[in-house]
Structures are given as C-alpha cells and as structure tokens.
Amino acid sequence: MFEGTTILSVRRGEDVAVAGDGQVTFDERVVMKQSARKVRRLHEGDVLCGFAGSTADAMTLYEKLEGKLGDYSANLTRAAVELAKEWRTDRMLRRLEALLVAADRERTLLISGNGDVIEPEEGIAAIGSGGNYALAAARSLYRHTDMSARDVAEEAMNIASEICVFSNDSLTVETL
C-alpha cells in the first residue's frame, strides 16, 4: 500500500469520474504540498488516469500507458495488459513503485506492477492510503443514493480525507 494519496474512480451509467486528493507527504511526517494533481487525461482526453505512489514512477507509467493506447488504437484493456506485462518483466520498470487506475467510457481498470489488470465490481476502484476509506464510502453512496458518478466520487473522497492522515480534501476530479 502507498501512503500519501487517495485515488477513486466511480462509474454510474455512461458517466465515469476519477478523483484524487492533492496532498503530497514526505517521509511520512511532513506535508510538502496540498494541491498536487494526481489525475490526468490521456489519449486526447478519452482516458482518465490516477496514480498512487512515487510521482516520478507514475509519470513514467503515464507515458508508457499513453504509448500503449496509441499502439492499440485506444483499446484500454489491451493497452493495460501490455503495460502490466512490460511493467512486470522489464528490469527498470519492475522497480517502479506506483499503482494506476485508468478509465474510459467503457471500463475501469486497476493496473499494478505485479501484472494485475483488474476490472472492479460495480465500476468503483480506489488505491492509495485512503483508498479503502474512499471505496467503502463510494460503495455506500452508490448503492443507497442516486448521486452522479462525480458527486459520489467527491463525497467519498471528502469522507476519506477526514479519516486518512495522508489524504486531504483538495480534490482534482475529471469526468467522461
């Protein structure tokens, strides 16, 4: 598990939202930044991606995923599988310490360096130190309200920020 962030993706109907907090924690004791952007749009804005872990490692993975999306005609599943295979087998990439959540109009995927490409149930995925808090809140809101994907993501992230000391409520939320 990575300390220092919370990323949440929520899918409802045809809408998907990916949210990330803005806190950057250094050495587990110091908040270095409150407004970092850990969620990005990739491949001409058609894919949303958020990361937990080392920033430099995540930037490398964003670039790799962007390249794979180009190689496989924006097929997120194929690009994610190819990224996960390369990440697991490449000597340099194996050392990267990050997790990704990526979503397009059709699916949401959690991608790890262990070769995992997981499509979550109910279209809700969360990573990072506050991920379990955000996931629990999002599932409850999703199941018991008619809130939009964006509203579920924002409220669940705010709840997680109240519980997790490595997360804050300075959110970046991107939607498709």
CYANA upper distance limits for C-alpha pairs under 8 A (distance plus 0.5 A):
  1 MET  CA    128 GLY  CA      6.73
  1 MET  CA    129 SER  CA      6.88
  2 PHE  CA     52 ALA  CA      6.80
  2 PHE  CA     53 GLY  CA      5.95
  2 PHE  CA     98 ALA  CA      8.08
  2 PHE  CA    128 GLY  CA      5.57
  2 PHE  CA    129 SER  CA      6.04
  3 GLU  CA     25 THR  CA      8.41
  3 GLU  CA     28 GLU  CA      8.12
  3 GLU  CA     53 GLY  CA      7.88
  3 GLU  CA    128 GLY  CA      6.68
  3 GLU  CA    129 SER  CA      5.14
  3 GLU  CA    166 PHE  CA      6.70
  4 GLY  CA     23 GLN  CA      7.25
  4 GLY  CA     24 VAL  CA      6.42
  4 GLY  CA     25 THR  CA      5.78
  4 GLY  CA     28 GLU  CA      8.29
  4 GLY  CA     52 ALA  CA      8.18
  4 GLY  CA     53 GLY  CA      8.02
  4 GLY  CA    128 GLY  CA      7.50
  4 GLY  CA    129 SER  CA      6.64
  4 GLY  CA    166 PHE  CA      4.97
  4 GLY  CA    167 SER  CA      6.72
  5 THR  CA     20 GLY  CA      7.92
  5 THR  CA     21 ASP  CA      6.78
  5 THR  CA     22 GLY  CA      8.04
  5 THR  CA     23 GLN  CA      6.98
  5 THR  CA     24 VAL  CA      7.65
  5 THR  CA     52 ALA  CA      6.44
  5 THR  CA     53 GLY  CA      8.16
  5 THR  CA    128 GLY  CA      5.67
  5 THR  CA    129 SER  CA      6.26
  5 THR  CA    130 GLY  CA      7.02
  5 THR  CA    166 PHE  CA      6.45
  5 THR  CA    167 SER  CA      5.76
  6 THR  CA     20 GLY  CA      6.23
  6 THR  CA     21 ASP  CA      6.27
  6 THR  CA     52 ALA  CA      7.46
  6 THR  CA    126 ALA  CA      7.71
  6 THR  CA    127 ILE  CA      6.48
  6 THR  CA    128 GLY  CA      5.21
  6 THR  CA    129 SER  CA      6.51
  6 THR  CA    130 GLY  CA      5.36
  6 THR  CA    131 GLY  CA      5.78
  6 THR  CA    134 ALA  CA      8.07
  6 THR  CA    157 MET  CA      8.10
  6 THR  CA    160 ALA  CA      8.41
  6 THR  CA    167 SER  CA      6.60
  7 ILE  CA     18 VAL  CA      7.72
  7 ILE  CA     19 ALA  CA      6.20
  7 ILE  CA     20 GLY  CA      4.95
  7 ILE  CA     21 ASP  CA      7.36
  7 ILE  CA     38 LYS  CA      8.40
  7 ILE  CA     39 VAL  CA      8.50
  7 ILE  CA     50 GLY  CA      6.66
  7 ILE  CA     51 PHE  CA      7.26
  7 ILE  CA     52 ALA  CA      7.43
  7 ILE  CA    101 VAL  CA      8.14
  7 ILE  CA    126 ALA  CA      5.95
  7 ILE  CA    127 ILE  CA      5.83
  7 ILE  CA    128 GLY  CA      6.85
  7 ILE  CA    130 GLY  CA      8.39
  7 ILE  CA    131 GLY  CA      6.90
  8 LEU  CA     18 VAL  CA      6.14
  8 LEU  CA     19 ALA  CA      5.73
  8 LEU  CA     20 GLY  CA      6.97
  8 LEU  CA    101 VAL  CA      8.41
  8 LEU  CA    124 ILE  CA      7.85
  8 LEU  CA    125 ALA  CA      6.27
  8 LEU  CA    126 ALA  CA      4.83
  8 LEU  CA    127 ILE  CA      7.22
  8 LEU  CA    131 GLY  CA      7.44
  8 LEU  CA    134 ALA  CA      7.20
  8 LEU  CA    135 LEU  CA      7.64
  8 LEU  CA    153 ALA  CA      7.06
  8 LEU  CA    157 MET  CA      7.81
  9 SER  CA     16 VAL  CA      7.61
  9 SER  CA     17 ALA  CA      6.09
  9 SER  CA     18 VAL  CA      4.75
  9 SER  CA     19 ALA  CA      6.85
  9 SER  CA    101 VAL  CA      7.79
  9 SER  CA    103 ALA  CA      8.14
  9 SER  CA    108 THR  CA      8.00
  9 SER  CA    123 GLY  CA      8.07
  9 SER  CA    124 ILE  CA      6.00
  9 SER  CA    125 ALA  CA      5.69
  9 SER  CA    126 ALA  CA      6.82
  9 SER  CA    153 ALA  CA      7.34
 10 VAL  CA     16 VAL  CA      6.12
 10 VAL  CA     17 ALA  CA      5.84
 10 VAL  CA     18 VAL  CA      7.01
 10 VAL  CA    123 GLY  CA      6.44
 10 VAL  CA    124 ILE  CA      5.12
 10 VAL  CA    125 ALA  CA      7.33
 10 VAL  CA    138 ALA  CA      8.03
 10 VAL  CA    149 ALA  CA      5.92
 10 VAL  CA    150 ARG  CA      7.87
 10 VAL  CA    152 VAL  CA      7.69
 10 VAL  CA    153 ALA  CA      6.54
 11 ARG  CA     15 ASP  CA      6.27
 11 ARG  CA     16 VAL  CA      4.73
 11 ARG  CA     17 ALA  CA      6.98
 11 ARG  CA    108 THR  CA      8.31
 11 ARG  CA    122 GLU  CA      8.02
 11 ARG  CA    123 GLY  CA      5.48
 11 ARG  CA    124 ILE  CA      6.76
 11 ARG  CA    149 ALA  CA      6.12
 12 ARG  CA     16 VAL  CA      6.79
 12 ARG  CA    123 GLY  CA      7.97
 12 ARG  CA    148 SER  CA      7.24
 12 ARG  CA    149 ALA  CA      5.77
 14 GLU  CA    105 ARG  CA      7.35
 14 GLU  CA    106 GLU  CA      8.46
 15 ASP  CA    105 ARG  CA      7.75
 15 ASP  CA    148 SER  CA      8.39
 15 ASP  CA    149 ALA  CA      6.77
 15 ASP  CA    175 THR  CA      7.69
 15 ASP  CA    176 LEU  CA      6.33
 16 VAL  CA    103 ALA  CA      7.93
 16 VAL  CA    104 ASP  CA      8.19
 16 VAL  CA    105 ARG  CA      7.55
 16 VAL  CA    149 ALA  CA      6.29
 16 VAL  CA    150 ARG  CA      7.72
 16 VAL  CA    175 THR  CA      6.12
 16 VAL  CA    176 LEU  CA      5.95
 17 ALA  CA    149 ALA  CA      6.19
 17 ALA  CA    150 ARG  CA      5.67
 17 ALA  CA    153 ALA  CA      7.16
 17 ALA  CA    173 VAL  CA      7.14
 17 ALA  CA    174 GLU  CA      6.16
 17 ALA  CA    175 THR  CA      4.82
 17 ALA  CA    176 LEU  CA      7.10
 18 VAL  CA     39 VAL  CA      7.54
 18 VAL  CA     48 LEU  CA      7.10
 18 VAL  CA     49 CYS  CA      7.71
 18 VAL  CA     50 GLY  CA      7.54
 18 VAL  CA    103 ALA  CA      8.27
 18 VAL  CA    150 ARG  CA      8.35
 18 VAL  CA    153 ALA  CA      7.65
 18 VAL  CA    173 VAL  CA      6.18
 18 VAL  CA    174 GLU  CA      5.96
 18 VAL  CA    175 THR  CA      6.95
 19 ALA  CA     39 VAL  CA      7.16
 19 ALA  CA     50 GLY  CA      8.04
 19 ALA  CA    153 ALA  CA      6.78
 19 ALA  CA    154 GLU  CA      7.51
 19 ALA  CA    157 MET  CA      7.92
 19 ALA  CA    171 LEU  CA      7.09
 19 ALA  CA    172 THR  CA      6.03
 19 ALA  CA    173 VAL  CA      4.75
 19 ALA  CA    174 GLU  CA      6.97
 20 GLY  CA     37 ARG  CA      7.80
 20 GLY  CA     38 LYS  CA      6.27
 20 GLY  CA     39 VAL  CA      6.45
 20 GLY  CA     50 GLY  CA      7.34
 20 GLY  CA    157 MET  CA      8.20
 20 GLY  CA    171 LEU  CA      6.12
 20 GLY  CA    172 THR  CA      5.84
 20 GLY  CA    173 VAL  CA      7.09
 21 ASP  CA     35 SER  CA      8.21
 21 ASP  CA     36 ALA  CA      8.06
 21 ASP  CA     37 ARG  CA      8.19
 21 ASP  CA     38 LYS  CA      7.80
 21 ASP  CA    157 MET  CA      7.92
 21 ASP  CA    161 SER  CA      8.49
 21 ASP  CA    167 SER  CA      6.55
 21 ASP  CA    168 ASN  CA      6.15
 21 ASP  CA    169 ASP  CA      6.54
 21 ASP  CA    170 SER  CA      6.05
 21 ASP  CA    171 LEU  CA      5.06
 21 ASP  CA    172 THR  CA      6.89
 22 GLY  CA     33 LYS  CA      7.82
 22 GLY  CA     34 GLN  CA      5.64
 22 GLY  CA     35 SER  CA      4.70
 22 GLY  CA     36 ALA  CA      4.84
 22 GLY  CA     37 ARG  CA      6.57
 22 GLY  CA     38 LYS  CA      7.62
 22 GLY  CA    167 SER  CA      7.81
 22 GLY  CA    168 ASN  CA      6.83
 22 GLY  CA    169 ASP  CA      7.77
 22 GLY  CA    170 SER  CA      5.62
 22 GLY  CA    171 LEU  CA      6.35
 22 GLY  CA    172 THR  CA      7.72
 23 GLN  CA     31 VAL  CA      7.37
 23 GLN  CA     32 MET  CA      8.08
 23 GLN  CA     33 LYS  CA      6.11
 23 GLN  CA     34 GLN  CA      4.94
 23 GLN  CA     35 SER  CA      6.65
 23 GLN  CA     36 ALA  CA      6.77
 23 GLN  CA    166 PHE  CA      7.46
 23 GLN  CA    167 SER  CA      6.13
 23 GLN  CA    168 ASN  CA      6.20
 23 GLN  CA    170 SER  CA      7.94
 24 VAL  CA     31 VAL  CA      6.38
 24 VAL  CA     32 MET  CA      6.01
 24 VAL  CA     33 LYS  CA      5.50
 24 VAL  CA     34 GLN  CA      6.95
 24 VAL  CA     36 ALA  CA      7.31
 24 VAL  CA    166 PHE  CA      8.36
 25 THR  CA     29 ARG  CA      7.49
 25 THR  CA     30 VAL  CA      6.09
 25 THR  CA     31 VAL  CA      4.96
 25 THR  CA     32 MET  CA      6.12
 25 THR  CA     33 LYS  CA      7.74
 25 THR  CA    166 PHE  CA      7.16
 26 PHE  CA     30 VAL  CA      5.67
 26 PHE  CA     31 VAL  CA      6.69
 26 PHE  CA     32 MET  CA      6.69
 34 GLN  CA    168 ASN  CA      7.88
 34 GLN  CA    170 SER  CA      7.22
 35 SER  CA    170 SER  CA      6.47
 35 SER  CA    171 LEU  CA      8.21
 37 ARG  CA    172 THR  CA      6.80
 38 LYS  CA     50 GLY  CA      6.01
 38 LYS  CA     51 PHE  CA      6.41
 38 LYS  CA     52 ALA  CA      8.25
 38 LYS  CA    172 THR  CA      7.96
 39 VAL  CA     48 LEU  CA      7.57
 39 VAL  CA     49 CYS  CA      6.05
 39 VAL  CA     50 GLY  CA      4.71
 39 VAL  CA     51 PHE  CA      7.40
 39 VAL  CA    172 THR  CA      7.07
 39 VAL  CA    173 VAL  CA      7.82
 39 VAL  CA    174 GLU  CA      7.75
 40 ARG  CA     48 LEU  CA      6.31
 40 ARG  CA     49 CYS  CA      5.83
 40 ARG  CA     50 GLY  CA      6.86
 40 ARG  CA    174 GLU  CA      8.09
 41 ARG  CA     45 GLY  CA      5.26
 41 ARG  CA     46 ASP  CA      7.39
 41 ARG  CA     47 VAL  CA      6.14
 41 ARG  CA     48 LEU  CA      5.18
 41 ARG  CA     49 CYS  CA      6.79
 41 ARG  CA    174 GLU  CA      8.22
 42 LEU  CA     46 ASP  CA      6.87
 42 LEU  CA     47 VAL  CA      5.54
 42 LEU  CA     48 LEU  CA      6.67
 42 LEU  CA     49 CYS  CA      7.59
 42 LEU  CA     62 TYR  CA      8.38
 42 LEU  CA     66 GLU  CA      6.65
 43 HIS  CA     47 VAL  CA      6.63
 43 HIS  CA     66 GLU  CA      6.52
 43 HIS  CA     69 LEU  CA      7.23
 43 HIS  CA     70 GLY  CA      7.82
 43 HIS  CA     74 ALA  CA      7.66
 46 ASP  CA    104 ASP  CA      6.60
 46 ASP  CA    105 ARG  CA      8.09
 46 ASP  CA    176 LEU  CA      7.97
 47 VAL  CA     76 LEU  CA      8.43
 47 VAL  CA    102 ALA  CA      7.22
 47 VAL  CA    103 ALA  CA      6.08
 47 VAL  CA    104 ASP  CA      5.15
 47 VAL  CA    105 ARG  CA      8.30
 48 LEU  CA    102 ALA  CA      6.04
 48 LEU  CA    103 ALA  CA      5.67
 48 LEU  CA    104 ASP  CA      6.87
 48 LEU  CA    174 GLU  CA      7.51
 48 LEU  CA    175 THR  CA      8.09
 48 LEU  CA    176 LEU  CA      8.40
 49 CYS  CA     62 TYR  CA      8.36
 49 CYS  CA    100 LEU  CA      7.25
 49 CYS  CA    101 VAL  CA      6.03
 49 CYS  CA    102 ALA  CA      4.78
 49 CYS  CA    103 ALA  CA      6.96
 50 GLY  CA    100 LEU  CA      6.21
 50 GLY  CA    101 VAL  CA      5.80
 50 GLY  CA    102 ALA  CA      7.08
 51 PHE  CA     58 ALA  CA      6.67
 51 PHE  CA     98 ALA  CA      7.11
 51 PHE  CA     99 LEU  CA      6.10
 51 PHE  CA    100 LEU  CA      5.11
 51 PHE  CA    101 VAL  CA      6.95
 51 PHE  CA    127 ILE  CA      8.33
 52 ALA  CA     58 ALA  CA      8.07
 52 ALA  CA     98 ALA  CA      5.93
 52 ALA  CA     99 LEU  CA      5.81
 52 ALA  CA    100 LEU  CA      7.15
 52 ALA  CA    127 ILE  CA      6.97
 52 ALA  CA    128 GLY  CA      5.74
 53 GLY  CA     57 ASP  CA      8.03
 53 GLY  CA     58 ALA  CA      7.47
 53 GLY  CA     97 GLU  CA      6.23
 53 GLY  CA     98 ALA  CA      4.62
 53 GLY  CA     99 LEU  CA      6.98
 53 GLY  CA    128 GLY  CA      7.94
 54 SER  CA     58 ALA  CA      6.60
 54 SER  CA     96 LEU  CA      8.26
 54 SER  CA     97 GLU  CA      6.34
 54 SER  CA     98 ALA  CA      6.33
 55 THR  CA     59 MET  CA      6.69
 56 ALA  CA     60 THR  CA      6.91
 57 ASP  CA     61 LEU  CA      6.82
 57 ASP  CA     96 LEU  CA      5.87
 57 ASP  CA     97 GLU  CA      6.81
 57 ASP  CA     98 ALA  CA      6.90
 58 ALA  CA     62 TYR  CA      6.56
 58 ALA  CA     96 LEU  CA      8.48
 58 ALA  CA     97 GLU  CA      8.43
 58 ALA  CA     98 ALA  CA      6.45
 58 ALA  CA     99 LEU  CA      8.22
 58 ALA  CA    100 LEU  CA      8.32
 59 MET  CA     63 GLU  CA      6.79
 60 THR  CA     64 LYS  CA      6.75
 61 LEU  CA     65 LEU  CA      6.47
 62 TYR  CA     66 GLU  CA      6.52
 63 GLU  CA     67 GLY  CA      6.71
 64 LYS  CA     68 LYS  CA      6.72
 64 LYS  CA     83 LEU  CA      7.42
 65 LEU  CA     69 LEU  CA      6.56
 65 LEU  CA     79 ALA  CA      7.10
 65 LEU  CA     80 ALA  CA      7.44
 65 LEU  CA     83 LEU  CA      6.80
 66 GLU  CA     70 GLY  CA      6.88
 67 GLY  CA     71 ASP  CA      6.70
 68 LYS  CA     72 TYR  CA      6.57
 68 LYS  CA     79 ALA  CA      5.33
 68 LYS  CA     80 ALA  CA      8.12
 68 LYS  CA     82 GLU  CA      7.68
 68 LYS  CA     83 LEU  CA      7.38
 69 LEU  CA     73 SER  CA      6.50
 69 LEU  CA     74 ALA  CA      4.98
 69 LEU  CA     75 ASN  CA      6.77
 69 LEU  CA     76 LEU  CA      6.94
 69 LEU  CA     79 ALA  CA      5.79
 70 GLY  CA     74 ALA  CA      6.48
 71 ASP  CA     79 ALA  CA      8.20
 72 TYR  CA     78 ARG  CA      7.22
 72 TYR  CA     79 ALA  CA      6.67
 74 ALA  CA     79 ALA  CA      7.99
 75 ASN  CA     79 ALA  CA      6.57
 76 LEU  CA     80 ALA  CA      6.39
 76 LEU  CA    103 ALA  CA      8.27
 76 LEU  CA    104 ASP  CA      7.61
 76 LEU  CA    107 ARG  CA      8.48
 77 THR  CA     81 VAL  CA      6.67
 77 THR  CA    109 LEU  CA      8.21
 78 ARG  CA     82 GLU  CA      6.66
 79 ALA  CA     83 LEU  CA      6.55
 80 ALA  CA     84 ALA  CA      6.52
 80 ALA  CA    109 LEU  CA      8.35
 80 ALA  CA    111 ILE  CA      7.26
 80 ALA  CA    117 VAL  CA      7.19
 81 VAL  CA     85 LYS  CA      6.65
 81 VAL  CA    115 GLY  CA      8.23
 81 VAL  CA    117 VAL  CA      6.83
 82 GLU  CA     86 GLU  CA      6.68
 83 LEU  CA     87 TRP  CA      6.36
 84 ALA  CA     88 ARG  CA      6.53
 84 ALA  CA    111 ILE  CA      7.11
 84 ALA  CA    112 SER  CA      6.95
 84 ALA  CA    113 GLY  CA      6.49
 84 ALA  CA    114 ASN  CA      7.77
 84 ALA  CA    115 GLY  CA      5.16
 84 ALA  CA    116 ASP  CA      7.08
 84 ALA  CA    117 VAL  CA      7.51
 85 LYS  CA     89 THR  CA      6.69
 85 LYS  CA    115 GLY  CA      6.21
 86 GLU  CA     90 ASP  CA      6.01
 86 GLU  CA     93 LEU  CA      8.01
 87 TRP  CA     93 LEU  CA      5.54
 87 TRP  CA     94 ARG  CA      6.09
 87 TRP  CA    113 GLY  CA      5.82
 87 TRP  CA    114 ASN  CA      8.22
 87 TRP  CA    115 GLY  CA      7.70
 88 ARG  CA     93 LEU  CA      7.65
 88 ARG  CA     94 ARG  CA      5.97
 88 ARG  CA    113 GLY  CA      5.75
 88 ARG  CA    114 ASN  CA      6.11
 88 ARG  CA    115 GLY  CA      6.10
 89 THR  CA     93 LEU  CA      8.21
 89 THR  CA     94 ARG  CA      7.17
 90 ASP  CA     94 ARG  CA      6.40
 91 ARG  CA     95 ARG  CA      7.74
 92 MET  CA     96 LEU  CA      7.98
 93 LEU  CA    113 GLY  CA      8.49
 94 ARG  CA    113 GLY  CA      6.99
 96 LEU  CA    113 GLY  CA      8.02
 97 GLU  CA    113 GLY  CA      8.39
 98 ALA  CA    112 SER  CA      7.84
 98 ALA  CA    113 GLY  CA      8.19
 99 LEU  CA    110 LEU  CA      7.95
 99 LEU  CA    111 ILE  CA      6.62
 99 LEU  CA    112 SER  CA      5.68
 99 LEU  CA    113 GLY  CA      7.87
 99 LEU  CA    127 ILE  CA      7.71
100 LEU  CA    110 LEU  CA      6.32
100 LEU  CA    111 ILE  CA      5.64
100 LEU  CA    112 SER  CA      7.11
100 LEU  CA    127 ILE  CA      8.35
101 VAL  CA    108 THR  CA      7.70
101 VAL  CA    109 LEU  CA      6.19
101 VAL  CA    110 LEU  CA      5.04
101 VAL  CA    111 ILE  CA      6.72
101 VAL  CA    125 ALA  CA      7.80
101 VAL  CA    126 ALA  CA      8.05
101 VAL  CA    127 ILE  CA      8.06
102 ALA  CA    108 THR  CA      6.28
102 ALA  CA    109 LEU  CA      5.79
102 ALA  CA    110 LEU  CA      7.00
102 ALA  CA    111 ILE  CA      8.18
103 ALA  CA    107 ARG  CA      6.18
103 ALA  CA    108 THR  CA      4.69
103 ALA  CA    109 LEU  CA      6.71
104 ASP  CA    108 THR  CA      7.10
104 ASP  CA    176 LEU  CA      7.89
105 ARG  CA    176 LEU  CA      7.15
107 ARG  CA    119 GLU  CA      7.73
107 ARG  CA    123 GLY  CA      7.92
108 THR  CA    119 GLU  CA      6.31
108 THR  CA    120 PRO  CA      7.54
108 THR  CA    123 GLY  CA      6.76
108 THR  CA    124 ILE  CA      8.24
108 THR  CA    125 ALA  CA      8.07
109 LEU  CA    117 VAL  CA      6.71
109 LEU  CA    118 ILE  CA      5.87
109 LEU  CA    119 GLU  CA      5.21
109 LEU  CA    120 PRO  CA      7.40
109 LEU  CA    125 ALA  CA      8.25
110 LEU  CA    116 ASP  CA      7.92
110 LEU  CA    117 VAL  CA      6.10
110 LEU  CA    118 ILE  CA      5.58
110 LEU  CA    119 GLU  CA      7.01
110 LEU  CA    120 PRO  CA      8.11
110 LEU  CA    125 ALA  CA      7.57
111 ILE  CA    115 GLY  CA      7.94
111 ILE  CA    116 ASP  CA      6.09
111 ILE  CA    117 VAL  CA      5.23
111 ILE  CA    118 ILE  CA      7.18
112 SER  CA    116 ASP  CA      5.65
112 SER  CA    117 VAL  CA      7.29
119 GLU  CA    123 GLY  CA      7.94
120 PRO  CA    124 ILE  CA      6.52
120 PRO  CA    125 ALA  CA      6.44
124 ILE  CA    135 LEU  CA      7.56
124 ILE  CA    138 ALA  CA      7.89
124 ILE  CA    139 ARG  CA      7.78
125 ALA  CA    135 LEU  CA      7.10
126 ALA  CA    131 GLY  CA      5.16
126 ALA  CA    132 ASN  CA      7.24
126 ALA  CA    134 ALA  CA      7.20
126 ALA  CA    135 LEU  CA      6.11
127 ILE  CA    131 GLY  CA      4.88
127 ILE  CA    132 ASN  CA      7.82
129 SER  CA    164 CYS  CA      7.56
129 SER  CA    166 PHE  CA      7.12
129 SER  CA    167 SER  CA      8.12
130 GLY  CA    134 ALA  CA      6.72
130 GLY  CA    160 ALA  CA      6.28
130 GLY  CA    161 SER  CA      7.78
130 GLY  CA    163 ILE  CA      8.24
130 GLY  CA    164 CYS  CA      5.85
130 GLY  CA    166 PHE  CA      7.67
130 GLY  CA    167 SER  CA      6.96
131 GLY  CA    135 LEU  CA      6.40
131 GLY  CA    160 ALA  CA      8.15
132 ASN  CA    136 ALA  CA      6.61
133 TYR  CA    137 ALA  CA      6.75
133 TYR  CA    156 ALA  CA      8.40
133 TYR  CA    159 ILE  CA      7.99
133 TYR  CA    160 ALA  CA      5.56
133 TYR  CA    163 ILE  CA      7.93
133 TYR  CA    164 CYS  CA      8.23
134 ALA  CA    138 ALA  CA      6.41
134 ALA  CA    156 ALA  CA      5.56
134 ALA  CA    157 MET  CA      5.97
134 ALA  CA    159 ILE  CA      7.38
134 ALA  CA    160 ALA  CA      5.48
135 LEU  CA    139 ARG  CA      6.57
135 LEU  CA    156 ALA  CA      7.92
136 ALA  CA    140 SER  CA      6.83
137 ALA  CA    141 LEU  CA      6.67
137 ALA  CA    156 ALA  CA      5.46
137 ALA  CA    159 ILE  CA      7.48
137 ALA  CA    160 ALA  CA      8.14
138 ALA  CA    142 TYR  CA      6.34
138 ALA  CA    152 VAL  CA      6.39
138 ALA  CA    153 ALA  CA      7.01
138 ALA  CA    155 GLU  CA      8.30
138 ALA  CA    156 ALA  CA      5.57
139 ARG  CA    143 ARG  CA      6.52
140 SER  CA    144 HIS  CA      6.47
141 LEU  CA    145 THR  CA      6.01
141 LEU  CA    147 MET  CA      7.89
141 LEU  CA    152 VAL  CA      6.63
141 LEU  CA    156 ALA  CA      8.18
142 TYR  CA    146 ASP  CA      7.57
142 TYR  CA    147 MET  CA      7.56
142 TYR  CA    152 VAL  CA      7.13
147 MET  CA    151 ASP  CA      6.32
147 MET  CA    152 VAL  CA      6.44
148 SER  CA    152 VAL  CA      6.62
149 ALA  CA    153 ALA  CA      6.61
150 ARG  CA    154 GLU  CA      6.64
150 ARG  CA    173 VAL  CA      7.94
150 ARG  CA    175 THR  CA      7.44
151 ASP  CA    155 GLU  CA      6.57
152 VAL  CA    156 ALA  CA      6.42
153 ALA  CA    157 MET  CA      6.50
154 GLU  CA    158 ASN  CA      6.68
154 GLU  CA    171 LEU  CA      8.16
154 GLU  CA    173 VAL  CA      8.00
155 GLU  CA    159 ILE  CA      6.76
156 ALA  CA    160 ALA  CA      6.68
157 MET  CA    161 SER  CA      6.59
157 MET  CA    169 ASP  CA      7.56
157 MET  CA    171 LEU  CA      8.37
158 ASN  CA    162 GLU  CA      7.00
158 ASN  CA    168 ASN  CA      8.15
158 ASN  CA    169 ASP  CA      6.02
159 ILE  CA    163 ILE  CA      7.31
160 ALA  CA    164 CYS  CA      6.40
160 ALA  CA    167 SER  CA      7.87
161 SER  CA    165 VAL  CA      7.65
161 SER  CA    166 PHE  CA      8.43
161 SER  CA    167 SER  CA      5.57
161 SER  CA    168 ASN  CA      5.20
161 SER  CA    169 ASP  CA      6.14
162 GLU  CA    168 ASN  CA      8.04
164 CYS  CA    168 ASN  CA      8.43
